[in-house]
Amino acid sequence: MFPLFIAHVMFWAFLLIGASEIGWRGVAVYIGLWVAGYVGSSWLPSSATLFVSWVAMLDIALVLHVFKGDIQLR
């Protein structure tokens, strides 16, 4: 459950950091995608694993959208 926690914390953190950059419409789109993944994964047998992957993909999309590319680690 720890990866799920990290993915969720980072999703909401990136969403708050990038809210001014992507606008309220963009925030609504990302929240809508999160809800769609949550509802959609509940119909499948391995729902927790798929939802973690879905949130991780949303995290990657948010990083690319907000920071206009990848984050440089040094």
N, C-alpha and C positions, 0 to 999 in steps of 0.2 A: 504493500500500500504506500510505501515511501515514494516510489516514482510517481504515483498518481498525485500525491501531495505536492511534490516539486513542480510537476507539470501545471497543476492548477494555480499554485502561487505565482509562478512565472507568467502564466497567461494573464491573470488579473493585474499583475505588476506592469507588464508590457502594455496592457490596455490602458491603465491609468497614466503611464508615462507618455504614451502616444496619442492620448485623447485630443490634445490640441493640434497635433500634427495631422491626424487622419480625419478629424471632424466627428461630429456626433452621428452622422449617417454611417460613417465607417465603423464607429464603435457599435452601432446597432446591427450592422451586418455581421461583425465578428461575434457578438452575443447571440444573434440568430443562428449562426453556424454552430456555436457551442451547444445551444439548445437542441438543434437538429441532430447533432451527434449524440447527445444524451438520450433523446427520445428514440432515435433510430437504433442505437446500440442495445437498448433494453429489450428489443425483439429478438436478439440473437443469443445463442447459447454462451458464447465467451464474451459477454458484454463488457466486463471490466477491462480486459486486455485491449479490445478494440477502442474503447473510449479513451484510454490512456494514449494510444497511438493517434487518435483523432485530435486530442488536445495538444499533443506534441507537434503535430503538423500545423495546427493553428498558431502555436508559439513561433515556429519557424517563419510562417507567413507574416506574423506581426513584426518580427525582427527585421525581415526584409522590407516590409512596408514602412515601418517607423524610421529605421536608421538608414534607409536607402541603400542597403547592402548588408554584408556580413559584419559582425563586430570583430574588431582586431584585438586579439589577446596577446599580451606581452608579458 
